[in-house]
Amino acid sequence: MHINYLQGIKKNVLGLSGLCLLVALSLVALLAPLLTLHSPDAPSTFILAAPSAEHWLGTNDIGQDIFSRLIYGARTSLIVAIFTGLLTTMLSTLIGGSAALIGGSYQRFVLRTIDVFLTLPHIIVIMLVASFVRPGTGMLIIVLAVFSWPGSARIIRSQVLSLKQRPHIWAARTFGAGKSYLLIKHIIPDLLPIMVSVFVQHSRRAVFMEAGLAFLGITDPTIVSWGTMLNKALEFSYLGLWNWLLPPGIALSLTVIAFAFVGYTLEQIMNPRLG
């Protein structure tokens, strides 16, 4: 991220709060083995145990340590968020940028494809695909990215149409620069502010979608996720176990809020009129 963006975030209370939350979440995910006493997957004979010094948030119906699953769940959320954001940003930039540069029949084909994707009810389609393939983390990232790029690609195409009329682009074309060279060396650097915004936006959405699909039980049940923890909490809601429900719910809410704060601040930095 450009140094100016970081300075802008530091001067904004919401942006700084969101950035601090994301840094804290990243540290928790990286240091998960050092922060937990038990494996998140290992069952035990201590079933439905109450919070104690041995199990800080108790155990679930098969004796797994809830605190360990909470900490390792941060890894799942961050992995899905980061890689979905990156893949979506790459697809949006390559497809939208190439459509603007190449033009002609290729651009019309891309625009019609985007129109088709935008008319689909994304959440319902993603749920149907996920329920059919029961995606693991890698497949879930691909599914989310495939149905997320069209809107951002349209925005990037519009921006590239404007950028390619600028003097330095015309100068490069005069000296014989090809379209791929223009896209990589000139267009993409000028698109970085929008690409950062696209990345943050789709990372936030990916956290919510991953948790939602896991909560509905249509992803791989072996994945340690905040969504699967909420699903279990709902299954045993008649027991009134707050230690199953509140920790993953709070962690998920704080993560989505953190991405939202950073994204809102970046939008203000890139478009000062919003301030």
Backbone bond lengths (Angstrom), bond angles and torsions (degrees), N, CA, C in turn:
res aa  C-N    CA-C-N  psi(-1)  N-CA   C-N-CA  omega(-1)  CA-C   N-CA-C  phi
1 M - - - 1.459 - - 1.516 109.74 -
2 H 1.313 115.57 138.92 1.458 120.15 -177.85 1.518 110.34 -62.16
3 I 1.342 115.95 144.59 1.453 121.46 -176.92 1.529 111.65 -58.32
4 N 1.363 117.81 -33.36 1.463 120.61 179.90 1.524 111.34 -64.60
5 Y 1.326 117.07 -35.52 1.454 120.16 178.55 1.523 110.19 -65.90
6 L 1.336 116.86 -43.26 1.458 120.40 179.24 1.523 111.35 -62.60
7 Q 1.322 116.44 -41.29 1.460 119.75 178.22 1.521 110.82 -64.64
8 G 1.334 116.52 -39.34 1.461 120.14 178.31 1.517 111.83 -64.91
9 I 1.336 116.48 -39.71 1.465 120.54 178.73 1.520 110.57 -65.32
10 K 1.346 116.75 -40.99 1.465 120.52 -179.13 1.523 112.06 -63.54
11 K 1.331 117.54 -27.88 1.456 121.07 -179.08 1.522 112.36 -85.92
12 N 1.317 117.39 -6.28 1.453 122.15 -178.64 1.528 109.12 -109.55
13 V 1.330 116.68 127.24 1.470 120.25 -175.83 1.523 111.35 -61.67
14 L 1.337 116.57 -45.68 1.459 119.67 -179.98 1.522 111.01 -64.88
15 G 1.337 116.10 -44.79 1.457 119.69 -179.96 1.510 112.22 -62.33
16 L 1.333 117.44 -43.38 1.457 121.20 179.79 1.519 110.79 -65.68
17 S 1.333 117.17 -39.59 1.469 120.34 178.02 1.524 110.49 -62.90
18 G 1.337 116.26 -45.05 1.457 119.69 179.20 1.506 112.43 -63.88
19 L 1.335 116.73 -41.70 1.465 120.55 179.99 1.524 110.92 -64.52
20 C 1.330 117.15 -41.55 1.466 120.81 178.80 1.529 111.11 -63.60
21 L 1.325 116.52 -40.08 1.467 120.08 178.12 1.525 111.08 -64.09
22 L 1.336 116.82 -41.54 1.461 120.06 -179.93 1.529 111.20 -67.78
23 V 1.320 117.21 -38.52 1.469 120.46 176.95 1.517 110.06 -64.18
24 A 1.338 116.57 -43.93 1.467 120.35 179.39 1.526 110.34 -62.84
25 L 1.321 116.88 -42.38 1.469 120.57 178.68 1.524 110.61 -63.16
26 S 1.327 117.55 -40.51 1.463 121.49 179.23 1.527 111.07 -63.94
27 L 1.318 116.98 -41.67 1.460 120.80 178.44 1.521 110.95 -64.25
28 V 1.332 116.60 -41.23 1.468 120.35 177.68 1.523 110.61 -61.36
29 A 1.336 116.47 -43.60 1.466 120.25 -179.49 1.530 111.38 -65.21
30 L 1.339 117.27 -42.40 1.462 121.20 -178.14 1.528 111.70 -69.16
31 L 1.328 116.48 -37.47 1.464 121.21 -174.84 1.524 112.27 -97.11
32 A 1.327 117.43 16.55 1.462 121.26 -176.73 1.533 113.65 -51.44
33 P 1.359 119.65 -44.97 1.475 118.67 -179.98 1.528 113.36 -62.41
34 L 1.341 116.91 -27.60 1.467 120.21 -179.21 1.520 112.35 -85.43
35 L 1.323 117.20 -19.31 1.464 121.29 -175.99 1.517 113.36 -94.11
36 T 1.312 117.29 -8.35 1.465 120.21 -175.67 1.520 111.01 -120.61
37 L 1.314 114.58 151.58 1.472 121.32 178.83 1.517 112.32 -98.57
38 H 1.319 117.17 -16.64 1.466 121.02 -174.11 1.527 110.25 -131.45
39 S 1.318 115.73 156.45 1.462 120.92 173.99 1.523 108.96 -71.61
40 P 1.338 117.70 140.31 1.466 118.93 -179.89 1.528 113.70 -70.62
41 D 1.334 116.93 -17.97 1.466 121.01 -177.15 1.518 113.45 -101.23
42 A 1.329 117.16 -17.41 1.467 120.21 -172.58 1.519 111.27 -74.65
43 P 1.345 118.00 121.58 1.473 120.29 175.14 1.526 110.24 -78.35
44 S 1.302 115.80 167.08 1.464 120.84 177.62 1.522 109.18 -150.77
45 T 1.319 115.40 177.39 1.467 120.31 178.95 1.528 111.75 -84.72
46 F 1.338 117.29 -6.82 1.463 121.10 179.14 1.533 108.73 -86.65
47 I 1.316 115.78 81.83 1.457 122.34 -174.79 1.531 109.90 -90.32
48 L 1.327 115.45 133.99 1.463 122.23 178.20 1.527 111.76 55.04
49 A 1.339 115.62 37.84 1.460 119.83 179.77 1.527 110.52 -73.13
50 A 1.320 116.28 145.43 1.458 121.22 176.77 1.522 109.63 -76.96
51 P 1.334 118.38 160.73 1.470 120.45 176.46 1.512 112.47 -54.14
52 S 1.349 115.25 137.24 1.465 120.81 -177.67 1.524 108.34 -152.88
53 A 1.326 115.51 -179.81 1.465 119.69 177.67 1.519 111.36 -65.51
54 E 1.326 117.43 -29.26 1.471 121.64 -179.95 1.530 110.94 -80.97
55 H 1.310 116.34 -41.49 1.468 122.40 179.30 1.528 107.39 -125.54
56 W 1.325 116.44 99.14 1.460 121.98 -169.61 1.524 113.33 -60.16
57 L 1.317 117.01 -33.35 1.468 120.93 177.49 1.524 111.86 -116.28
58 G 1.323 116.60 16.56 1.455 120.22 -179.66 1.519 112.29 81.44
59 T 1.321 115.11 -166.44 1.464 121.55 179.74 1.520 109.52 -129.74
60 N 1.333 115.58 163.75 1.462 120.07 -179.49 1.521 111.36 -93.98
61 D 1.331 116.02 -162.57 1.466 120.50 -173.00 1.517 113.59 -70.16
62 I 1.341 118.93 -15.63 1.472 120.14 176.31 1.531 111.10 -116.94
63 G 1.320 116.12 16.47 1.460 120.55 173.72 1.513 115.94 84.54
64 Q 1.323 118.49 11.55 1.466 120.53 178.03 1.527 110.00 -77.89
65 D 1.321 115.45 142.14 1.457 121.07 -178.13 1.531 110.40 -72.18
66 I 1.321 116.62 120.86 1.461 121.52 -175.46 1.524 111.25 -69.06
67 F 1.324 117.94 -38.36 1.468 120.20 179.81 1.525 111.01 -62.98
68 S 1.327 117.01 -40.96 1.462 120.62 178.61 1.529 110.76 -63.62
69 R 1.317 116.16 -41.19 1.466 119.49 179.51 1.532 110.85 -68.16
70 L 1.325 116.84 -33.00 1.456 120.48 176.20 1.526 110.93 -64.18
71 I 1.340 117.04 -45.10 1.462 121.53 -178.25 1.527 110.57 -67.67
72 Y 1.324 117.54 -45.99 1.463 120.23 -179.11 1.530 111.35 -71.70
73 G 1.323 117.46 -22.49 1.462 120.23 175.32 1.513 112.35 -63.20
74 A 1.348 116.28 -27.81 1.463 119.96 176.68 1.521 110.69 -62.64
75 R 1.331 116.63 -35.76 1.468 120.13 178.08 1.528 110.84 -61.99
76 T 1.319 116.15 -46.10 1.463 119.66 -179.48 1.514 111.00 -60.36
77 S 1.337 116.97 -46.40 1.461 120.69 -178.72 1.520 111.31 -62.26
78 L 1.336 117.26 -43.83 1.464 120.12 -178.63 1.520 111.73 -67.89
79 I 1.323 117.31 -42.27 1.469 120.51 179.76 1.525 110.23 -60.97
80 V 1.331 116.49 -48.14 1.470 120.20 179.49 1.522 110.44 -62.98
81 A 1.340 117.03 -42.73 1.466 120.70 -178.23 1.527 111.42 -63.76
82 I 1.319 116.98 -50.69 1.464 121.02 -174.35 1.529 111.33 -66.27
83 F 1.324 116.84 -48.36 1.468 118.83 -174.72 1.530 112.00 -75.99
84 T 1.321 117.75 -31.98 1.469 118.80 173.40 1.520 110.13 -66.18
85 G 1.341 116.53 -42.88 1.461 120.13 177.63 1.511 112.14 -61.21
86 L 1.341 117.07 -44.33 1.459 120.58 179.91 1.525 111.85 -65.11
87 L 1.342 116.99 -46.86 1.458 120.18 -177.79 1.526 111.10 -65.65
88 T 1.315 116.82 -41.44 1.462 120.01 178.52 1.522 111.16 -64.04
89 T 1.332 116.55 -41.97 1.466 120.45 178.95 1.524 111.11 -63.60
90 M 1.333 116.97 -42.19 1.465 120.68 178.34 1.525 111.46 -62.42
91 L 1.342 116.83 -47.09 1.466 120.02 -179.96 1.525 111.02 -62.84
92 S 1.332 116.33 -44.00 1.468 120.31 -179.35 1.521 111.23 -61.76
93 T 1.334 116.15 -43.40 1.460 120.59 -177.22 1.521 111.78 -69.34
94 L 1.318 117.00 -46.85 1.461 120.46 -177.62 1.523 111.89 -67.04
95 I 1.339 116.42 -45.29 1.465 119.18 -176.87 1.530 110.97 -74.13
96 G 1.327 116.29 -48.21 1.466 119.21 -179.96 1.515 112.42 -66.61
97 G 1.337 117.38 -42.25 1.458 120.88 -179.77 1.509 112.84 -67.37
98 S 1.339 116.37 -43.24 1.468 119.14 179.91 1.522 111.46 -66.89
99 A 1.344 117.28 -34.48 1.460 119.85 178.68 1.524 110.67 -62.69
100 A 1.340 116.62 -41.50 1.468 120.38 179.96 1.518 111.55 -69.13
101 L 1.333 117.46 -36.94 1.460 120.68 -177.39 1.521 112.41 -76.73
102 I 1.328 117.13 -41.41 1.464 120.86 -175.62 1.531 110.76 -80.56
103 G 1.349 115.16 -44.97 1.460 120.05 178.38 1.519 112.56 68.28
104 G 1.319 116.28 -159.92 1.459 121.94 176.12 1.513 114.17 62.32
105 S 1.334 115.48 -143.63 1.465 121.61 -177.09 1.527 111.75 -64.39
106 Y 1.337 114.84 -34.96 1.465 117.99 179.69 1.523 110.35 -63.19
107 Q 1.324 118.10 -43.28 1.461 121.09 179.55 1.525 110.84 -64.29
108 R 1.321 117.30 -40.88 1.467 120.01 178.93 1.522 110.85 -64.31
109 F 1.335 116.32 -39.53 1.468 119.85 177.84 1.524 110.96 -63.32
110 V 1.339 117.05 -44.05 1.467 120.81 179.21 1.522 110.83 -62.58
111 L 1.328 116.96 -43.54 1.463 120.45 -179.05 1.523 111.56 -64.29
112 R 1.331 117.45 -40.25 1.466 119.62 178.33 1.536 110.37 -67.97
113 T 1.339 116.65 -37.02 1.464 119.98 177.18 1.527 110.53 -63.73
114 I 1.329 116.11 -42.52 1.463 120.34 177.53 1.527 110.22 -61.52
115 D 1.328 117.01 -42.41 1.468 120.47 179.20 1.528 110.95 -59.75
116 V 1.333 116.21 -41.59 1.470 119.84 179.88 1.530 110.18 -63.48
117 F 1.339 116.81 -45.92 1.462 120.19 -179.21 1.519 111.19 -63.26
118 L 1.341 116.60 -39.73 1.460 119.93 -176.78 1.527 112.46 -70.44
119 T 1.328 117.48 -23.14 1.463 119.54 178.08 1.522 112.20 -81.19
120 L 1.329 117.26 -15.83 1.464 120.28 179.80 1.523 110.45 -75.50
121 P 1.333 117.86 141.49 1.470 120.48 172.41 1.529 109.33 -74.56
122 H 1.326 116.65 94.94 1.459 121.53 -168.61 1.524 113.43 -54.71
123 I 1.316 116.84 -46.75 1.469 119.60 -175.46 1.513 110.80 -62.16
124 I 1.331 116.28 -43.24 1.469 119.73 -179.19 1.524 110.51 -66.56
125 V 1.341 117.09 -42.84 1.468 120.18 179.99 1.524 110.66 -64.22
126 I 1.332 116.97 -43.60 1.469 120.57 178.38 1.523 110.48 -61.37
127 M 1.325 117.40 -41.04 1.464 120.81 178.35 1.524 111.07 -63.18
128 L 1.340 116.79 -41.68 1.461 120.28 179.61 1.532 111.22 -64.92
129 V 1.349 115.67 -45.27 1.469 119.32 179.04 1.522 110.59 -63.47
130 A 1.332 116.58 -44.06 1.462 120.58 -178.46 1.521 111.53 -64.96
131 S 1.316 117.71 -39.19 1.458 120.13 179.85 1.525 111.66 -67.91
132 F 1.337 116.02 -25.59 1.473 119.84 179.82 1.523 112.01 -81.69
133 V 1.338 117.04 -43.87 1.477 120.04 -174.32 1.525 113.03 -97.11
134 R 1.355 118.52 -11.38 1.465 122.19 -177.18 1.530 110.24 47.22
135 P 1.322 118.00 63.98 1.468 120.85 -168.62 1.516 113.97 -67.52
136 G 1.355 114.66 142.20 1.445 120.50 166.39 1.508 108.58 -79.84
137 T 1.329 116.42 -169.60 1.458 119.64 -175.63 1.528 111.58 -61.97
138 G 1.345 117.41 -47.00 1.466 120.77 -178.41 1.512 112.53 -62.14
139 M 1.329 117.14 -47.68 1.460 120.72 -179.40 1.524 111.32 -66.42
140 L 1.332 116.70 -35.16 1.460 119.87 178.17 1.521 110.95 -63.47
141 I 1.331 116.91 -40.59 1.463 120.79 177.65 1.527 110.42 -60.10
142 I 1.333 116.86 -44.29 1.463 120.96 -179.89 1.520 111.17 -64.03
143 V 1.337 116.73 -44.46 1.469 120.82 -179.37 1.522 110.92 -61.55
144 L 1.324 116.65 -45.76 1.467 119.99 -179.39 1.527 111.33 -64.34
145 A 1.337 117.05 -41.01 1.466 120.56 -179.09 1.520 111.69 -67.47
146 V 1.332 116.98 -40.07 1.466 121.10 -177.33 1.531 111.35 -61.31
147 F 1.331 116.64 -33.73 1.458 119.39 -178.48 1.530 112.81 -99.51
148 S 1.343 117.55 10.73 1.461 120.39 -176.98 1.526 114.19 -114.14
149 W 1.340 118.36 -20.93 1.458 120.64 -170.73 1.535 115.67 -74.11
150 P 1.360 121.70 -28.03 1.471 119.35 -169.12 1.523 114.73 -58.82
151 G 1.340 118.58 -46.50 1.458 119.63 -178.24 1.517 112.35 -61.05
152 S 1.326 116.72 -43.22 1.461 121.09 179.07 1.528 111.11 -68.59
153 A 1.336 117.43 -35.43 1.467 120.35 178.73 1.518 111.14 -62.91
154 R 1.332 117.07 -36.76 1.468 120.19 178.72 1.529 110.28 -65.50
155 I 1.339 116.95 -41.34 1.469 120.71 178.86 1.528 110.55 -64.15
156 I 1.337 116.20 -44.40 1.459 120.23 -179.02 1.525 110.96 -66.80
157 R 1.312 117.35 -37.73 1.474 119.67 176.82 1.521 110.48 -59.23
158 S 1.325 116.88 -44.93 1.463 120.03 179.84 1.523 111.21 -61.30
159 Q 1.328 115.92 -39.73 1.461 119.42 -179.90 1.530 111.17 -68.45
160 V 1.332 117.06 -39.27 1.463 120.20 179.95 1.523 110.54 -66.57
161 L 1.334 117.70 -36.74 1.463 120.46 176.64 1.527 111.04 -58.47
162 S 1.332 115.66 -34.72 1.460 119.83 176.95 1.523 111.50 -76.34
163 L 1.339 116.32 -42.22 1.464 120.47 -176.18 1.529 111.94 -65.18
164 K 1.317 116.65 -36.70 1.463 118.21 -173.50 1.528 113.32 -71.48
165 Q 1.334 116.71 -6.62 1.457 120.88 175.28 1.523 112.63 -93.03
166 R 1.317 117.54 -2.28 1.464 120.57 -177.30 1.529 111.13 -76.48
167 P 1.346 116.77 154.95 1.472 120.79 -173.24 1.519 114.63 -58.18
168 H 1.338 118.43 -40.83 1.467 118.40 -176.09 1.528 111.56 -69.55
169 I 1.335 117.04 -27.63 1.465 119.71 175.51 1.523 110.11 -71.81
170 W 1.328 116.42 -41.96 1.460 119.89 177.17 1.532 110.92 -62.49
171 A 1.338 116.28 -38.59 1.468 120.13 179.16 1.519 110.72 -63.53
172 A 1.338 116.08 -42.97 1.460 119.87 179.63 1.526 110.91 -64.45
173 R 1.334 116.98 -40.27 1.460 120.19 178.93 1.529 110.93 -66.79
174 T 1.332 116.48 -34.65 1.467 120.56 178.23 1.518 111.53 -62.46
175 F 1.342 115.62 -35.79 1.460 120.11 179.42 1.531 112.60 -84.61
176 G 1.325 117.25 10.34 1.458 121.15 172.64 1.510 115.74 92.25
177 A 1.320 118.86 15.32 1.460 120.83 179.57 1.524 110.43 -66.35
178 G 1.344 115.85 133.19 1.450 120.71 177.74 1.524 111.85 -78.04
179 K 1.345 115.86 171.39 1.461 120.06 -176.68 1.524 112.26 -67.58
180 S 1.333 117.60 -37.80 1.469 119.99 178.11 1.522 110.52 -66.15
181 Y 1.335 116.10 -38.91 1.475 120.01 177.85 1.529 110.39 -64.65
182 L 1.339 116.30 -43.84 1.464 120.02 179.02 1.522 111.18 -60.82
183 L 1.337 116.29 -41.82 1.461 120.26 -178.40 1.520 111.50 -64.40
184 I 1.345 116.09 -45.24 1.464 119.97 -174.28 1.524 112.13 -78.48
185 K 1.330 117.58 -42.71 1.467 121.34 -172.59 1.532 114.15 -88.86
186 H 1.322 117.56 -26.26 1.466 119.22 -173.77 1.533 112.85 -121.45
187 I 1.325 116.19 -49.12 1.463 119.21 -173.65 1.529 111.39 -69.41
188 I 1.340 116.74 -51.58 1.468 119.97 -176.22 1.525 112.41 -59.78
189 P 1.359 120.36 -43.87 1.476 118.38 176.16 1.529 113.06 -57.73
190 D 1.329 117.26 -36.61 1.467 120.10 178.48 1.527 111.63 -73.71
191 L 1.332 116.01 -19.95 1.466 120.52 -178.95 1.534 112.81 -89.55
192 L 1.318 117.88 -4.24 1.462 120.28 -173.52 1.530 114.00 -52.80
193 P 1.344 119.97 -43.85 1.470 118.23 178.44 1.526 113.03 -56.81
194 I 1.339 116.56 -44.89 1.461 119.87 179.60 1.520 110.42 -68.17
195 M 1.328 117.66 -38.68 1.459 121.10 -179.85 1.527 111.22 -63.39
196 V 1.325 116.68 -39.44 1.468 120.08 177.00 1.518 110.28 -62.83
197 S 1.322 116.28 -43.24 1.456 120.54 178.88 1.528 111.33 -63.10
198 V 1.333 116.79 -42.61 1.465 121.40 178.32 1.527 110.32 -62.00
199 F 1.331 116.02 -42.79 1.463 120.51 -179.95 1.522 111.31 -60.30
200 V 1.325 117.29 -48.36 1.464 120.83 -178.43 1.524 110.75 -64.44
201 Q 1.321 116.26 -43.16 1.464 120.45 -178.85 1.523 111.53 -59.98
202 H 1.325 116.93 -47.32 1.460 119.80 -176.37 1.534 112.09 -78.75
203 S 1.310 118.26 -24.37 1.463 120.29 172.90 1.522 110.27 -65.29
204 R 1.315 115.90 -44.76 1.474 119.79 177.78 1.520 110.72 -60.91
205 R 1.315 115.74 -44.88 1.466 119.42 -179.64 1.524 111.37 -64.00
206 A 1.331 116.55 -36.24 1.467 120.23 -179.00 1.525 111.70 -65.88
207 V 1.335 117.50 -38.62 1.465 120.64 177.50 1.522 109.93 -59.21
208 F 1.322 115.92 -46.86 1.461 120.82 -178.64 1.534 110.79 -65.44
209 M 1.342 116.89 -43.95 1.461 120.28 -177.48 1.520 111.65 -66.88
210 E 1.324 117.39 -41.78 1.468 120.17 179.03 1.521 110.87 -60.90
211 A 1.323 116.31 -46.16 1.464 120.11 179.74 1.527 110.96 -65.11
212 G 1.330 116.14 -40.00 1.460 119.66 -179.84 1.516 112.73 -64.55
213 L 1.332 116.77 -44.37 1.463 120.18 179.28 1.532 111.11 -66.07
214 A 1.342 116.36 -40.43 1.465 119.76 177.84 1.520 110.57 -65.90
215 F 1.319 117.33 -38.13 1.463 121.08 178.45 1.527 110.91 -62.53
216 L 1.344 116.05 -37.06 1.465 119.98 178.79 1.523 112.40 -77.61
217 G 1.339 116.97 -8.66 1.457 120.98 177.18 1.508 114.61 77.89
218 I 1.349 118.19 26.05 1.467 120.22 -177.83 1.525 111.58 -113.92
219 T 1.327 116.74 23.15 1.463 121.29 169.20 1.527 108.08 -119.49
220 D 1.308 116.41 -179.07 1.452 120.99 179.78 1.538 109.30 -61.32
221 P 1.340 118.30 116.47 1.471 120.33 -175.94 1.522 113.66 -68.91
222 T 1.332 117.92 -12.46 1.467 119.83 -179.14 1.530 112.05 -83.43
223 I 1.335 117.73 -10.54 1.459 121.00 179.61 1.526 109.67 -73.43
224 V 1.317 116.17 131.85 1.463 120.76 175.66 1.521 107.76 -78.52
225 S 1.312 116.05 112.87 1.454 120.73 -172.24 1.517 109.76 -146.19
226 W 1.336 115.39 150.67 1.465 119.60 174.25 1.521 110.54 -63.52
227 G 1.311 117.36 -32.84 1.455 120.62 178.84 1.524 112.06 -64.98
228 T 1.345 117.49 -42.06 1.462 119.78 178.01 1.522 110.88 -67.50
229 M 1.326 117.23 -32.38 1.468 120.00 176.45 1.528 110.43 -65.66
230 L 1.330 116.94 -41.16 1.461 120.22 177.59 1.524 111.06 -66.85
231 N 1.337 116.41 -35.09 1.451 120.54 176.96 1.525 110.97 -62.53
232 K 1.330 116.20 -42.83 1.461 120.64 177.70 1.529 110.99 -66.24
233 A 1.319 116.06 -39.46 1.463 120.30 179.58 1.526 110.68 -62.12
234 L 1.335 116.38 -38.12 1.461 119.82 177.43 1.526 111.01 -67.57
235 E 1.324 115.92 -39.08 1.463 120.47 -179.25 1.522 111.66 -61.36
236 F 1.339 116.51 -35.42 1.465 120.86 -178.44 1.530 110.86 -111.53
237 S 1.332 116.32 31.43 1.465 120.03 -176.61 1.522 112.68 -64.49
238 Y 1.328 116.79 -24.99 1.461 119.92 -179.36 1.529 112.11 -65.81
239 L 1.348 116.65 -16.79 1.459 120.02 177.94 1.527 112.44 -83.93
240 G 1.343 116.96 -11.83 1.456 120.85 179.80 1.515 113.80 63.72
241 L 1.332 117.53 40.06 1.465 121.95 -175.83 1.531 109.58 -86.32
242 W 1.315 117.55 93.78 1.462 121.71 -178.94 1.523 111.26 -62.46
243 N 1.347 116.51 -32.16 1.462 120.43 -176.52 1.524 112.44 -69.78
244 W 1.328 118.66 -13.35 1.458 122.03 173.77 1.525 111.35 -87.29
245 L 1.320 115.85 -35.55 1.464 121.00 -169.38 1.524 113.73 -93.30
246 L 1.319 117.79 -50.76 1.460 120.87 -171.94 1.529 114.44 -65.62
247 P 1.347 120.92 -47.62 1.479 119.40 -176.30 1.522 113.96 -57.68
248 P 1.355 120.24 -51.11 1.475 117.66 179.14 1.518 112.45 -67.55
249 G 1.334 117.64 -32.97 1.456 120.20 178.37 1.519 111.57 -64.78
250 I 1.336 116.71 -42.72 1.462 121.06 178.78 1.529 110.46 -67.60
251 A 1.336 116.76 -43.91 1.470 120.43 179.95 1.528 111.17 -60.77
252 L 1.326 116.77 -43.34 1.462 121.00 179.64 1.525 110.68 -64.99
253 S 1.324 116.95 -43.40 1.460 120.76 -179.92 1.525 111.55 -62.61
254 L 1.337 116.54 -44.19 1.461 120.17 -179.28 1.530 111.42 -64.60
255 T 1.333 117.12 -36.88 1.464 120.35 -179.98 1.525 110.98 -66.42
256 V 1.329 116.95 -46.42 1.464 120.77 179.05 1.532 110.21 -63.48
257 I 1.331 117.05 -41.68 1.462 121.23 178.69 1.527 110.62 -63.03
258 A 1.330 117.25 -41.33 1.466 120.86 -179.75 1.522 111.15 -60.65
259 F 1.334 117.22 -47.59 1.466 120.37 177.44 1.534 110.96 -62.47
260 A 1.327 116.40 -38.98 1.466 119.75 -179.85 1.530 110.98 -64.48
261 F 1.337 117.36 -42.88 1.463 121.07 179.43 1.527 111.36 -62.62
262 V 1.332 116.45 -45.30 1.459 120.23 179.91 1.526 110.34 -65.09
263 G 1.323 116.89 -43.08 1.459 120.14 179.80 1.519 112.46 -63.46
264 Y 1.343 117.01 -42.00 1.466 120.90 179.09 1.524 110.51 -64.01
265 T 1.334 116.57 -41.24 1.464 120.32 -179.96 1.527 111.34 -66.07
266 L 1.326 117.33 -42.82 1.462 120.39 177.85 1.526 111.09 -61.99
267 E 1.326 116.28 -37.17 1.461 119.60 178.52 1.525 110.70 -64.17
268 Q 1.341 116.90 -38.78 1.458 119.98 177.17 1.525 111.54 -66.60
269 I 1.339 116.10 -38.81 1.473 120.04 -179.17 1.525 110.26 -65.53
270 M 1.331 116.63 -43.28 1.456 120.95 -177.41 1.526 112.71 -76.19
271 N 1.336 116.21 -23.25 1.462 120.71 178.96 1.524 108.40 -131.82
272 P 1.336 117.57 82.96 1.474 121.33 -174.53 1.517 114.10 -56.24
273 R 1.332 118.76 -22.12 1.460 120.53 -179.71 1.516 112.20 -62.61
274 L 1.367 116.81 -24.01 1.464 120.14 179.19 1.524 111.51 -71.60
275 G 1.348 116.59 -21.66 1.444 120.03 179.39 1.512 113.54 -75.74
